[in-house]
Amino acid sequence: MAEGFPEAVGAAAGPVDPFAGPVELEETGHPGVDDVLARLEALEGTPTEAHVALYEDVHQRLRDTLTALDNRPGPTPGP
């Protein structure tokens, strides 16, 4: 038995996913970001091999959100 692991976790139990619990999100205050991060709730109950695609999707959406913020018209510079 490996040190630091409970007896119930053995070879017969299979791999343990330490992130298998529900995803708890805090609101950021930015509705677009909160909507994207809410997609992480779909991780619960999905196979681990599907997580990469979901993380990549969330990452791309967050990048798109940041890009849109960078492209917002701002105040015109003064003389």
Secondary structure, 3 states (H helix, E strand, C coil): CCCCCCCCCCHHHCCCCCCCCCCCCCCCCCHHHHHHHHHHHHHCCCCHHHHHHHHHHHHHHHHHHHHHHHCCCCCCCCC
